[in-house]
Amino acid sequence: MSKTTTPRNCGFIGLGHLGVYLAASLIRAGHNVTIHDLNKSLGDGLIAKGAKWANSAKEVAQASEVVFTCLPSPRAIDAVVNGENGVVSGLAKGATWIDMSTNDRSETLRLGEIAAKLGFNTLESPVTGGVHKAAEGDITVLVGGDEKIFAAHKDLLEAMGKPVLYVGELGSAAVIKVITNMLAFIHLVACGEALMLAKKGGIDLGIAYEVIKNSSGNSFVHETEGQVILNGSYDIGFTMDLALKDMGFAMEYGRKFGVPLDVASTVQQAFVRAKSQYGGEVWSTQVVKLLEDALGTDLRAPGFPDRLQ
């Protein structure tokens, strides 16, 4: 990726499975990046690439004209942005906070209102497509907020992913991101059932994978997460707890908007059972293991990677 001609002072808070790659893309694009995470060791690789470490979210904000956050829950986002030594206590008037987390719409709007009263801008830009795409800088970026603010920061977002899609007013991206994740979880459970049906039907799973990939039944989830299921690592870089958080958001929107989510509800319960069986920190793809364990049949095939590249 070529360096930008207009380097900016950017902050990045939250260096988890996604955040570390998004921050790395900003550095690669030539921006001055100040970072923070509760676990300082997560920033070591970025510091080696030129990032500066800050000891708090407030210090990140003081050093930045744009602060990005990528955090695991509404509670964490509120603590980092609005808590003691948070972003709001250090960001200058006219600066911008961009949240790349998957957050609840009402929380996004609440924090956006606080930001507006304090005189700085807010955008939401959750990403979708998987950790492997974030690593390559081509993960899809969904943006909600004032269109003029979006235009002023589009180059930063394009440094981290593509395509960069403007969805609408603040809160819009939160809703559509949860919708995409809901579909992904539905496809994941369906993928497991399809592969198991093929296995029990005596079909080689490597061949079954290719047939489905080249059929009308294909999905992005089958092409990607299907590979690490067939490998047996399940390593998608996304946990069961995060999946349940997002499914909870989806069900809440269903109630709020009056949309029955019968399929999604069934899938949510599968994830609840999977968490109970395997724990919340395992990869979300292990929801498929429920079926494997129930039937005493592993879904394995040679030649598939343990991690997506």
C-alpha positions in Angstrom: 0.0 0.0 0.0 1.4 3.4 -0.9 2.0 6.0 1.7 -0.4 8.9 2.0 0.6 12.4 1.1 -1.1 13.9 4.1 -0.1 12.0 7.3 -2.4 12.6 10.2 -2.0 12.1 13.9 -4.2 9.1 14.6 -5.0 7.2 17.8 -6.0 3.5 18.0 -7.4 1.9 21.2 -8.2 -1.8 21.3 -5.6 -4.1 19.8 -7.4 -7.4 19.7 -7.8 -9.8 16.8 -9.1 -7.1 14.5 -7.8 -3.9 16.0 -4.1 -4.8 15.7 -4.4 -5.2 12.0 -6.5 -2.1 11.4 -3.9 0.0 13.4 -1.1 -1.6 11.3 -2.8 -0.5 8.1 -2.8 3.1 9.3 0.9 2.9 10.1 1.5 1.3 6.7 -0.3 4.2 5.0 2.1 6.6 6.6 0.1 8.1 9.5 1.4 8.9 12.9 -0.3 6.3 15.2 -0.5 6.4 19.0 -1.9 3.2 20.5 -3.3 1.8 23.8 -4.7 -1.4 25.1 -5.2 -2.9 28.5 -2.6 -5.5 27.5 0.5 -3.6 26.5 2.2 -6.6 24.9 -0.5 -6.5 22.1 1.1 -3.3 21.0 4.7 -4.6 20.8 4.6 -5.4 17.1 3.0 -2.1 16.2 5.6 -0.2 18.2 8.3 -2.0 16.3 6.6 -0.6 13.1 6.7 3.0 14.4 3.6 3.4 16.6 3.8 5.3 19.9 2.5 3.9 23.1 0.2 5.8 25.4 -0.7 4.8 29.0 -4.4 5.7 28.8 -7.2 6.5 26.4 -6.9 10.2 27.4 -3.2 10.2 26.4 -4.1 8.7 23.0 -6.8 11.4 22.5 -4.4 14.2 23.5 -1.9 13.1 20.9 -4.5 12.6 18.1 -6.8 14.5 15.8 -8.6 11.3 15.0 -9.1 8.5 17.6 -10.3 5.0 16.5 -11.7 2.4 18.9 -12.2 -1.3 18.3 -13.5 -2.9 21.5 -15.4 -6.1 22.4 -18.5 -4.8 24.2 -20.7 -1.7 24.9 -19.4 -1.6 28.5 -15.8 -1.5 27.2 -16.6 1.2 24.7 -18.3 3.3 27.3 -15.4 2.9 29.8 -12.8 3.8 27.1 -14.7 6.7 25.6 -16.6 8.2 28.5 -14.9 6.9 31.6 -12.1 8.3 33.8 -9.1 9.2 31.6 -11.3 8.4 28.6 -11.2 9.7 25.1 -13.7 12.5 25.8 -11.4 13.9 28.5 -8.5 14.3 26.1 -9.9 15.0 22.6 -9.8 18.5 21.4 -12.8 20.4 20.0 -13.2 19.7 16.3 -11.4 16.4 16.5 -13.0 13.1 15.6 -13.8 9.8 17.3 -14.4 6.8 15.0 -15.7 3.6 16.6 -14.9 0.5 14.6 -16.5 -1.8 17.2 -19.8 -3.7 16.7 -21.8 -1.7 19.2 -25.5 -1.4 20.0 -27.3 1.4 18.1 -28.7 3.1 21.2 -25.2 3.2 22.8 -23.7 4.6 19.6 -26.3 7.3 19.5 -25.8 8.1 23.3 -22.1 8.4 23.0 -22.4 10.4 19.8 -24.6 12.9 21.6 -22.1 13.3 24.4 -19.4 13.9 21.8 -21.4 16.5 20.0 -22.0 18.4 23.3 -18.3 18.4 23.9 -17.6 19.8 20.4 -16.0 16.8 18.6 -17.2 14.6 15.8 -18.4 11.0 15.8 -18.4 8.3 13.1 -19.2 4.6 13.4 -17.3 2.3 11.1 -17.7 -1.4 12.0 -15.9 -3.9 9.7 -17.0 -7.2 8.2 -15.3 -9.9 6.3 -13.0 -11.6 8.8 -9.7 -11.2 10.5 -7.8 -12.5 7.5 -9.2 -9.6 5.4 -8.3 -7.1 8.0 -4.7 -8.3 7.9 -4.6 -7.6 4.2 -6.2 -4.2 4.4 -9.3 -5.2 2.3 -11.9 -5.8 5.0 -15.3 -4.2 4.3 -15.9 -0.9 6.2 -19.4 0.2 7.0 -19.8 3.9 7.9 -22.6 5.8 9.7 -22.6 9.5 10.6 -22.6 12.9 9.1 -21.7 12.6 5.4 -19.4 15.6 5.4 -17.4 14.1 8.4 -17.3 10.8 6.5 -15.9 12.5 3.4 -13.2 14.2 5.5 -12.0 10.9 6.9 -12.6 8.5 4.0 -8.9 8.3 3.2 -8.2 7.0 6.7 -10.9 4.3 6.4 -9.7 3.4 2.9 -6.2 2.8 4.4 -7.8 0.0 6.5 -10.2 -1.6 4.2 -12.2 -1.8 1.0 -14.9 -1.3 0.0 -15.7 1.6 2.3 -19.5 1.9 2.3 -21.4 4.9 3.6 -24.7 3.5 5.1 -26.4 6.7 6.5 -26.8 8.6 9.7 -25.2 7.6 12.9 -26.5 4.3 14.2 -27.2 2.9 10.7 -24.0 1.0 10.4 -24.6 -0.6 13.8 -27.8 -2.1 12.5 -26.5 -3.4 9.2 -23.4 -4.8 10.8 -25.5 -6.9 13.2 -27.6 -8.0 10.2 -24.5 -9.2 8.3 -23.3 -11.1 11.4 -26.7 -12.6 12.0 -26.6 -14.0 8.5 -23.0 -15.2 8.9 -24.0 -17.2 12.1 -27.0 -18.7 10.3 -24.8 -19.7 7.3 -22.3 -21.2 9.7 -24.8 -23.5 11.4 -26.2 -24.4 8.0 -22.7 -25.1 6.6 -22.1 -27.6 9.4 -25.3 -29.4 8.8 -24.6 -29.6 5.0 -21.1 -31.0 5.5 -22.4 -33.5 8.0 -25.1 -34.6 5.6 -22.5 -35.1 2.9 -20.3 -37.1 5.3 -23.1 -39.3 6.4 -24.0 -39.7 2.7 -20.6 -41.1 1.9 -19.3 -38.1 0.0 -15.6 -37.1 0.4 -15.7 -33.8 2.3 -13.0 -32.2 0.1 -15.2 -32.8 -2.9 -18.3 -31.7 -1.0 -16.6 -28.4 -0.2 -15.7 -27.8 -3.8 -19.2 -28.7 -5.1 -20.9 -26.4 -2.6 -18.4 -23.6 -3.3 -19.4 -23.8 -7.0 -23.1 -24.2 -6.5 -26.2 -22.0 -5.8 -25.9 -23.1 -2.1 -22.5 -21.4 -1.7 -21.8 -18.7 0.9 -18.9 -16.5 2.0 -19.0 -18.4 5.3 -18.7 -21.8 3.6 -15.8 -20.6 1.5 -13.9 -19.2 4.6 -15.0 -20.7 7.9 -15.8 -24.0 6.2 -12.0 -24.4 5.6 -11.0 -24.2 9.3 -13.8 -26.5 10.3 -12.6 -29.1 7.8 -9.1 -28.6 9.1 -10.2 -29.0 12.7 -8.6 -25.8 14.1 -11.9 -23.8 14.0 -9.6 -20.7 14.2 -11.5 -17.8 12.8 -10.3 -15.2 15.3 -13.9 -14.6 16.6 -15.2 -16.0 19.8 -18.4 -17.6 21.0 -19.0 -14.7 23.4 -18.7 -12.1 20.6 -21.2 -14.2 18.5 -23.7 -14.3 21.3 -23.3 -10.5 21.9 -24.1 -9.8 18.2 -27.0 -12.3 18.1 -28.4 -10.6 21.2 -28.3 -7.3 19.3 -30.1 -8.9 16.3 -32.9 -10.3 18.5 -33.3 -6.9 20.2 -33.7 -5.2 16.8 -36.2 -7.8 15.8 -38.3 -7.0 18.8 -37.9 -3.2 18.4 -38.7 -3.2 14.6 -41.4 -5.9 14.9 -39.7 -8.4 12.7 -40.0 -12.1 13.6 -36.6 -13.8 13.5 -37.5 -17.5 13.7 -34.4 -18.8 12.0 -32.1 -16.5 13.8 -33.7 -17.4 17.1 -33.0 -21.1 16.5 -29.4 -20.3 15.6 -29.0 -18.2 18.7 -30.0 -21.1 20.9 -27.4 -23.3 19.1 -24.7 -20.8 20.2 -26.1 -20.7 23.7 -25.7 -24.5 23.9 -22.2 -24.3 22.3 -21.1 -21.8 24.9 -22.4 -24.0 27.7 -20.6 -27.0 26.2 -17.2 -25.4 25.2 -17.0 -22.0 26.9 -17.3 -18.4 25.7 -13.7 -17.9 24.7 -13.6 -20.7 22.0 -13.9 -19.8 18.4 -17.5 -19.2 17.2 -17.0 -21.9 14.5 -17.1 -24.5 17.3 -20.9 -24.2 17.2 -20.6 -26.9 14.4 -18.8 -29.2 16.9 -22.2 -29.6 18.7 -23.3 -31.6 15.7 -20.0 -33.5 15.4 -20.1 -34.5 19.1 -23.8 -35.4 19.0 -23.2 -37.8 16.1 -19.7 -38.9 17.1 -18.4 -37.9 13.6 -15.7 -35.3 12.9 -15.9 -33.1 9.8 -12.3 -33.4 8.6 -10.6 -33.4 5.2 -6.9 -33.1 4.2 -5.5 -30.0 2.5 -7.3 -27.3 4.4 -5.5 -24.5 6.3 -5.5 -24.1 10.1 -5.9 -20.4 9.7 -7.2 -18.3 6.8 -4.5 -16.5 4.9 
